Amino acid sequence: MLELRAVEIFAEVANLRSFSKAARGLGISQPVVSETVRALEATLGEQLIDRTKRPLELTPAGKLVLDAGRDLLDRALRLEDSVRHLKNKVVGTVRIAAIYSVGLLQMGAYVRQFERLYPDAALELRYLHPETVVTSVTDEIADLGIVSFASRRPDITCIPWQEQEIALIVYSGHRLANRTKVRAREIDGESLVTYTPQLQVRTELDRWLKQARVNVEISHEFDNIENIKRAVEIGSGVALLPLPTVRRELEIGSLKAITLEDVRWVRPLGIIHKKNRQLTTAVRKFLDLLHQNPDSFLFGNSMQTGHSMQTATGIVPAVAVPNSSGRPLAGSSAILAQPEVLPIPDPPQERIVVQSTIPP
């Protein structure tokens, strides 16, 4: 008879196409993962994974088991959730995939508040490329995704979350560095450090510039905000970035932000989940938490739980947008540093997993 844990381990290997990544994600050793999958294959009498390919590929039987296994795991999770709900307990794991530029400070505040309110639940937070965030949600690797400029898809539900003001970002020695406001046409002729054409934010920026009849010279293209900021700091050009993503650089003076006074360009952030997928109580609780302003719990709770946090000046408010119930949504976001250099404090009981790839 199939063991639910074996199906769970196989699904993690199948989703990540790697035994080692699955082991890290599950918090167990790679030999245990490999042996569990082999035992499952022996029970079913079929090879589920083609180990000769890199990355690993599923066999036809493996694809069948993955699809059925997802449904089995989902039903088991909902059963557990329903029983626990009778005792007013919130349990289970909430899996979040987010674009990196959402900001570790803000997301860390939500994670710690969730941990404080629901100690029997756990939360996984992964920072991924925008396309990978969407894929993680559609493949049910993540329960919720946080993206910008969410595309309309029949299999995805998007909940508006924030609108972040776009500002002109220049280095301290730029000719406009002493200005507080500029008109869009004053950017005409500037060298622009911007996103790669594959990203939706680049499409929107190009459209905005065309509508404003502004012509720029593209000097550099990157697929993440961190590299854009570094290029602007060394004088490679100017950039158009969401204000919350440059808070750290503004504080240390390496960059200057100038308001665009005759246009309103904003980056919308949305929370996505797979359509028609029933969300567990734990996922719904975290979704509700995201609709609160983190300023209300960021600092008080950090002191209660023993985590040192940045002062209140480290938060830049974004433009809050209402949800369907009319409540204001969370209105702040910040970014600190690239994932390979930013220390992330280990939470109590090792219940939070944070992973990252190239920051979008």
Secondary structure, 3 states (H helix, E strand, C coil): CCCHHHHHHHHHHHHHCCHHHHHHHHCCCHHHHHHHHHHHHHHHCCCCEECCCCCCEECHHHHHHHHHHHHHHHHHHHHHHHHHHHCCCCCEEEEEEEEHHHCHHHHHHHHHHHHHHCCCEEEEEEEECHHHHHHHHHCCCCCEEEEECCCCCCCEEEEEEEEEEEEEEEECCCCCCCCCEECHHHHCCCEEEEECCCCHHHHHHHHHHHHCCCCCEEEEEECCHHHHHHHHHCCCCEEEEEHHHHHHHHHHCCEEEEEECCCCCEEEEEEEEECCCCCCHHHHHHHHHHCCCHHHCHHHHHHHHCCCCCCHHHCEECEECECCCCCECCCEECCCCCCCCCCCCCCHHHCEEEEECCCC
